[in-house]
Amino acid sequence: MTPIPLWLLVALQVTVSAASLVVEIVAGRMLAPYVGMSLYTWTSVIAVVLAGFSAGHWWGGRLAERPSDRALTATGYALAAAGLTTATASLALRASAPWLTQIPDPVGAITALTLTAFFLPSLFAGIPAPVLTQVALTSGRTQGRALGAMFAAGALGAIAGTLLAGFLFISWLGTAWTLAAVTAAYILCAAICLHLGRRLTPLAVTTLAALAVATAVMAARPGPCTVESRYFCLQSVDLSADPAHPTRAMVIDHLVHGIAAKDAPEVMFTDHAAMLDALARLRAPRDDFSSFHIGGGTYALPRAFAARGLSRITVAEIDPEVTALAARDFWFDTSTATVRHDDARRALAADPSRYDIIVGDAFTDTAVPQHLVTSEFFALVRDRLTPGGTYLMNVIDYADSMAAVGSLAATLRDHFPNVEIWTEARRPEPGERVVMVIAAGFAKTPVDSFTALAPQRTTFAALGPAFVDSLAARGTRLTDNYAPIDRLVGARD
């Protein structure tokens, strides 16, 4: 067999390694509409992809024992399989999600979905490395340099794939076309390997071309996202009973983050929004209070405040596409608020202003930004409040644990003399997922309960002080160095 130039083997390894890392980065985004984006999601993705690579490397090592032409032919077929399984990963997710997301354990559901969609692409992508390295070592060149070049090629490809996925492909192409680009790279590498193995027959060319066309067709199909931004999969869902009076929900990744009605800006459609709205007005030190909002979503709360004549409204929303969708589909007037497209903690630290009300809407099931629930962040919030101001934040926890809300209460008590926990005025069922709002400030709320539209008339009440004391006593103080909030939300007594 004619010696193969080292540069060609290096180029193949760089390309395959880059493509496989692009798939790994894209996997997290593709899972988000089904199970959200959290520590559990990324842990599952990394573990499954590494398991696939490991199995592929083992298989590739077995293939590398064959004569070079046969080993390269088998590698070509493996790369074609990598292209096929990559191209159909989104179909595998859509087909399996209705069943796998019903697994009671959220970690189990995330792992099962990840295995279904991304184990096979990683397995087939792991096969070429041992084969290409063996060919490089047996082509009559210095083995040490060849081995170093192939290892370096794998690392350089991984770096390139990570950067391309994170900074270019996802934001400019979206996940579907990114997978199409990866599939095209695999098909090209498969054709080169088959050519080197002297098996690039007309049938093989036709098959690879058909795979490329099918991939383009699948990439052109509408995905689950109305808008796919750099941060989220955003969906605008029409809930209108009467088209003349539209009502819409915004779904960010896999959860409804807000509902708004065109003709009823002051009506909240979720429990947590109704509590945030009512408590802000009950606890504000003045009628024309100022507010800072962590997270925009549908901008329902800023829109309600503006409808009541409030003008000093600031919103920190990290994703400009969320704001654009809120303005387009959820009737948010951008002139009624100051919007800062930045991380909320950084935006608040850079803003010397003081606010009467600061609203934190950071909880999204098991995905919680850890840097927004720590003692250091709460100290910043306290410094940005007026003397009679209040910090309000929504919390999601489970009735048979309350470990997360207890930890938040314990941490907030280090900075605020009064910490209250509000929820719907009824006894939750065992194991029920409970939506709450914590009010932290310098004085008590003037009432123990109130009724608000959510959108049905609902009564909310503060938990008893003794019960809050018991929750805080069992809580974990959260800091920038240690904030296991994801685990605490899913904890069970």
C-alpha positions in Angstrom: 0.0 0.0 0.0 1.3 3.5 -0.9 2.4 5.5 2.2 -0.3 8.0 3.2 1.0 11.5 3.8 1.0 12.3 7.5 -0.6 15.7 6.9 -3.7 13.9 5.4 -4.0 11.6 8.5 -3.6 14.6 10.8 -6.3 16.6 8.8 -8.7 13.6 9.1 -8.1 13.3 12.8 -8.6 17.1 13.4 -11.8 17.1 11.4 -13.3 14.0 13.1 -12.3 15.2 16.5 -13.7 18.7 15.9 -17.0 17.3 14.5 -17.5 15.0 17.5 -16.9 17.9 20.0 -19.4 20.0 18.1 -22.0 17.3 18.6 -21.2 17.2 22.3 -21.7 20.9 22.7 -24.9 20.9 20.6 -26.3 17.9 22.6 -26.9 20.1 25.6 -28.9 22.6 23.5 -30.9 19.8 21.9 -31.9 18.3 25.2 -33.0 21.6 26.7 -36.5 21.7 25.1 -37.2 18.3 26.8 -35.4 18.4 30.1 -33.9 21.9 30.5 -30.3 23.0 30.8 -28.8 22.1 34.1 -25.8 20.6 35.9 -27.5 17.2 35.4 -27.9 17.8 31.7 -24.2 18.6 31.1 -23.0 15.8 33.4 -25.1 13.3 31.5 -23.9 14.7 28.1 -20.2 14.5 29.0 -20.5 11.0 30.6 -22.5 9.6 27.6 -20.2 11.1 25.0 -17.1 9.9 26.8 -18.6 6.4 27.1 -19.3 6.5 23.4 -15.7 7.6 22.6 -14.3 4.9 24.9 -16.3 2.1 23.2 -15.4 3.5 19.8 -11.7 3.7 20.6 -11.8 0.0 21.8 -13.6 -1.0 18.6 -11.2 1.1 16.5 -8.2 -0.6 18.2 -9.6 -4.0 17.1 -9.9 -2.7 13.5 -6.4 -1.3 13.6 -5.0 -4.8 13.8 -6.2 -5.4 10.2 -4.2 -4.6 7.1 -4.2 -0.8 6.5 -6.5 -0.8 3.4 -9.1 -3.0 5.2 -8.9 -0.9 8.4 -9.4 2.3 6.5 -12.4 0.8 4.6 -14.0 -0.1 7.9 -13.2 3.3 9.2 -15.0 4.9 6.2 -18.1 2.8 7.0 -17.9 3.8 10.6 -17.7 7.5 9.7 -20.7 7.1 7.4 -22.5 5.5 10.4 -21.4 8.5 12.5 -23.0 10.8 9.9 -26.2 8.8 9.8 -26.6 8.7 13.6 -25.7 12.4 13.9 -28.2 13.3 11.3 -31.0 11.4 13.0 -30.2 12.4 16.6 -33.0 15.0 16.6 -35.4 12.4 15.3 -34.3 10.0 18.1 -35.0 12.7 20.7 -38.4 13.6 19.4 -39.5 9.9 19.1 -38.2 8.9 22.6 -38.9 12.0 24.6 -42.7 11.4 25.2 -41.8 8.1 27.0 -38.4 8.7 28.5 -39.4 12.1 30.1 -42.0 10.2 32.1 -39.3 8.5 34.1 -40.0 9.7 37.7 -36.3 10.4 38.5 -35.3 13.5 36.5 -31.6 12.4 36.4 -32.7 9.1 35.0 -34.8 10.8 32.3 -32.0 13.0 31.3 -29.5 10.1 31.1 -31.9 7.9 29.1 -32.6 10.7 26.6 -28.9 11.4 26.2 -28.0 7.8 25.7 -30.8 7.4 23.1 -29.7 10.3 20.9 -25.9 10.7 21.4 -24.2 7.4 22.4 -24.1 6.0 18.9 -22.8 9.2 17.2 -20.0 9.3 19.8 -19.2 5.6 19.4 -18.8 5.8 15.7 -16.8 9.0 15.9 -14.4 7.3 18.3 -13.4 4.5 15.9 -11.1 6.5 13.5 -8.5 7.7 16.0 -6.8 4.3 16.7 -6.9 3.3 13.0 -5.5 6.6 11.7 -2.8 6.5 14.4 -1.8 3.0 13.5 -1.6 3.9 9.8 0.6 6.9 10.7 2.9 4.6 12.7 3.3 2.0 10.0 3.9 4.2 7.0 7.7 4.2 7.3 8.1 7.5 9.3 9.5 8.3 12.7 7.0 6.7 15.1 7.5 9.1 18.0 6.8 12.2 15.8 3.9 10.5 14.1 2.4 9.5 17.4 2.8 13.0 18.8 1.3 14.5 15.7 -1.8 12.3 15.9 -2.4 13.0 19.6 -1.9 16.7 19.0 -4.4 16.5 16.1 -7.1 15.0 18.3 -6.6 17.8 20.9 -6.5 20.6 18.3 -9.7 19.2 16.8 -11.4 19.1 20.1 -10.4 22.7 20.8 -11.6 23.8 17.3 -14.9 22.0 17.6 -15.7 23.5 21.0 -14.9 27.0 19.9 -16.8 26.6 16.6 -19.9 25.2 18.3 -20.0 27.7 21.1 -19.1 30.9 19.3 -20.2 30.3 15.7 -22.3 27.4 14.7 -25.1 27.4 17.2 -25.6 31.2 17.2 -25.5 31.4 13.4 -26.8 28.1 12.1 -28.9 26.7 14.9 -28.7 23.1 16.1 -30.3 21.5 13.0 -28.0 23.0 10.4 -25.0 22.6 12.8 -25.7 18.8 12.8 -26.0 18.9 9.1 -22.6 20.5 8.8 -21.1 17.9 11.1 -22.8 15.1 9.0 -21.2 16.7 5.9 -17.8 16.6 7.6 -18.2 12.9 8.5 -19.4 12.1 4.9 -16.3 13.8 3.5 -14.0 12.0 5.8 -15.8 8.7 5.1 -15.2 9.2 1.4 -11.5 9.9 1.9 -11.1 6.8 4.1 -12.9 4.6 1.5 -10.7 6.1 -1.2 -7.5 5.4 0.8 -8.8 1.8 1.4 -9.6 1.5 -2.4 -13.3 0.9 -1.7 -14.9 4.2 -2.9 -17.2 2.5 -5.4 -20.0 4.1 -7.3 -22.5 2.5 -4.9 -20.6 4.1 -1.9 -20.6 7.5 -3.6 -24.3 7.3 -4.3 -25.0 6.2 -0.7 -23.0 9.0 0.8 -24.6 11.5 -1.5 -28.1 10.3 -0.6 -27.1 10.6 3.1 -26.0 14.2 2.5 -29.3 15.1 0.7 -31.4 13.4 3.5 -29.5 15.4 6.1 -30.2 18.7 4.4 -33.9 17.8 4.1 -34.1 16.9 7.9 -32.2 20.1 8.8 -34.8 22.2 6.9 -37.7 20.8 8.9 -39.1 23.1 11.5 -37.7 22.4 15.0 -39.4 22.9 18.4 -38.1 26.5 18.7 -39.8 29.7 17.5 -36.5 31.4 18.1 -33.2 29.6 18.8 -30.9 32.1 20.5 -27.4 31.9 21.8 -28.8 30.9 25.2 -32.2 29.3 24.9 -34.8 27.5 22.7 -37.7 30.0 22.8 -41.2 29.1 21.9 -44.3 31.4 21.6 -47.4 29.3 22.1 -50.9 30.7 21.4 -53.4 29.9 24.2 -56.2 32.2 23.0 -59.8 31.1 23.5 -60.8 34.1 21.5 -58.5 35.3 18.6 -59.8 38.8 19.2 -58.3 38.7 22.7 -55.0 36.9 22.3 -53.2 35.1 25.2 -49.7 33.6 24.7 -47.2 31.5 26.7 -43.4 31.8 26.4 -41.6 28.5 26.8 -37.9 28.8 27.5 -36.2 25.4 26.9 -38.7 23.0 28.4 -40.7 25.2 30.9 -43.4 27.9 30.6 -41.7 31.0 31.9 -44.7 33.3 31.6 -48.2 33.9 30.1 -49.5 37.2 29.0 -52.8 38.5 27.7 -52.9 41.5 25.3 -56.0 43.1 26.9 -55.1 42.3 30.6 -51.6 43.5 31.4 -52.3 43.6 35.1 -53.5 40.0 35.3 -50.9 37.4 36.3 -51.4 33.9 34.9 -49.1 32.0 37.2 -48.9 31.6 41.0 -45.4 32.9 41.3 -46.1 36.0 39.1 -49.2 36.8 41.1 -47.3 36.6 44.4 -44.4 38.7 43.1 -46.9 41.3 41.8 -49.0 41.5 45.0 -46.1 41.4 47.4 -44.2 44.1 45.6 -47.2 46.4 46.0 -47.8 45.4 49.6 -44.2 45.8 50.7 -43.1 48.8 48.6 -42.2 51.9 50.8 -43.9 54.3 48.4 -46.7 54.1 45.7 -44.4 55.1 42.9 -41.7 52.5 43.8 -38.7 51.7 41.7 -37.9 48.1 40.7 -35.1 46.0 39.3 -36.1 42.7 37.7 -33.7 39.7 37.4 -34.9 38.0 34.2 -37.4 39.2 31.6 -39.3 36.3 30.2 -42.6 37.6 28.9 -41.9 40.8 30.8 -45.3 40.4 32.4 -44.4 42.0 35.7 -42.6 45.0 34.2 -45.6 45.4 31.8 -48.0 45.3 34.7 -46.0 47.8 36.7 -45.9 50.2 33.7 -49.7 49.8 33.2 -50.1 51.1 36.7 -48.1 54.2 36.0 -44.7 53.1 37.4 -41.8 54.4 35.4 -38.6 53.5 37.2 -38.3 49.9 36.0 -35.0 48.2 35.2 -34.8 44.7 33.8 -31.6 42.6 33.5 -32.2 40.0 30.8 -29.2 38.1 29.5 -30.7 37.1 26.2 -31.6 39.9 23.7 -33.8 37.4 21.8 -36.0 37.0 24.9 -36.7 40.8 24.9 -37.3 40.8 21.2 -39.8 38.0 21.4 -41.5 39.7 24.4 -41.9 42.9 22.3 -43.1 41.0 19.2 -45.5 38.4 20.7 -46.2 39.5 24.3 -47.0 43.2 23.9 -44.0 44.5 25.9 -43.3 48.2 25.2 -39.5 48.5 25.4 -39.8 52.3 26.1 -41.5 51.6 29.5 -38.3 50.1 31.1 -34.6 50.2 31.0 -33.4 46.9 29.7 -29.9 45.7 30.2 -28.8 42.6 28.2 -26.3 41.3 30.7 -26.0 38.7 33.5 -28.1 40.0 36.3 -25.4 39.8 38.9 -23.0 41.8 36.8 -25.7 44.3 35.8 -26.6 44.8 39.4 -23.0 45.2 40.5 -22.4 47.8 37.8 -25.5 49.8 38.7 -25.0 52.2 41.7 -28.7 53.0 41.9 -30.9 51.8 44.8 -34.3 50.2 44.3 -37.4 49.8 46.4 -38.1 46.4 45.0 -35.7 43.9 43.5 -37.4 40.8 41.9 -35.4 37.6 41.4 -37.1 35.1 39.0 -34.2 32.7 38.7 -35.7 29.3 39.6 -36.5 27.1 36.6 -37.1 23.7 38.0 -33.8 21.9 38.6 -31.8 24.5 36.6 -30.9 27.4 38.9 -28.1 29.9 38.3 -26.0 29.2 41.3 -24.3 32.6 41.4 -27.8 34.2 41.9 -28.5 32.3 45.1 -25.4 32.8 47.2 -24.6 34.9 50.3 -22.3 37.1 48.2 -25.1 37.9 45.8 -27.6 38.5 48.5 -25.2 41.0 50.1 -25.1 42.8 46.8 -28.9 42.8 46.6 -29.1 44.3 50.2 -26.7 47.1 49.2 -28.8 48.0 46.2 -32.1 48.3 48.1 -33.4 51.4 49.6 -33.8 51.5 53.5 -37.3 50.2 53.3 -36.8 48.0 50.2 -37.6 44.3 49.7 -36.0 41.5 47.7 -38.5 39.0 46.3 -37.6 35.7 44.6 -39.5 32.8 43.4 -38.6 29.3 44.6 -39.6 25.8 43.4 -39.2 23.0 45.9 -40.9 19.7 46.9 -43.3 19.4 49.9 -41.5 16.4 51.4 -38.1 18.1 51.5 -38.0 21.9 51.4 -34.2 21.7 51.5 -33.7 24.3 48.8 -36.1 26.9 50.3 -34.7 26.3 53.8 -31.2 26.9 52.5 -32.2 30.1 50.8 -34.0 31.3 53.9 -30.9 30.5 56.1 -28.6 32.3 53.6 -30.9 35.4 53.3 -31.2 35.7 57.1 -27.5 36.6 57.2 -28.3 39.8 55.4 -32.0 40.6 56.1 -33.7 40.8 59.5 -37.0 39.6 58.1 -37.4 36.6 55.8 -40.9 35.3 54.9 -42.0 32.4 52.7 -45.3 32.7 50.8 -47.3 30.1 48.9 -50.8 29.1 48.1 -52.9 28.9 51.2 -53.6 25.1 51.2 -51.8 22.0 52.4 -49.7 20.5 49.6 -49.9 16.8 48.7 -47.0 14.6 49.8 -44.2 15.0 47.2 -45.9 17.9 45.5 -43.9 20.4 43.6 -44.5 23.7 45.4 -44.2 27.2 44.0 -43.2 29.8 46.6 -41.9 33.3 46.9 -39.4 34.5 49.5 -39.7 38.1 50.7 -36.6 39.4 52.4 -36.4 42.8 53.8 -36.2 45.0 56.9 -39.9 44.9 58.0 -42.8 42.4 57.9 -45.5 42.3 55.3 -48.5 44.2 56.7 -50.8 41.2 56.1 -50.5 37.4 56.6 -52.5 36.5 53.5 -53.9 38.1 50.4 -56.0 37.1 47.4 -54.9 37.7 43.8 -55.9 36.6 40.2 -53.6 33.9 39.0 -55.7 34.0 36.7 -58.4 32.5 39.0 -58.9 34.2 42.3 -56.4 32.5 44.6 -55.5 33.0 48.2 -51.8 33.1 49.2 -50.4 33.0 52.8 -47.1 33.3 54.6 -45.8 30.2 56.3 -45.7 30.3 60.0 -42.5 31.9 61.6 -41.8 28.7 63.6 -42.0 26.6 60.5 -39.7 29.0 58.6 -37.3 28.8 61.6 -37.2 25.0 61.4 -36.6 25.1 57.6 -33.7 27.6 58.0 -32.2 25.6 60.9 -31.9 22.6 58.6 -30.7 24.6 55.6 -27.3 24.8 54.0 -25.8 28.3 53.8 -25.0 28.9 50.1 -21.8 30.7 49.1 -19.9 31.3 45.9 -17.6 28.4 46.9 -20.4 26.0 47.8 -24.0 26.3 46.4 -25.4 22.8 45.6 -28.8 24.2 44.8 -29.5 21.7 42.0 -29.1 18.8 44.5 -31.1 20.6 47.1 -34.1 21.1 44.8 -34.2 17.4 44.1 -33.4 16.3 47.7 -35.7 14.0 49.6 -36.0 13.5 53.4 
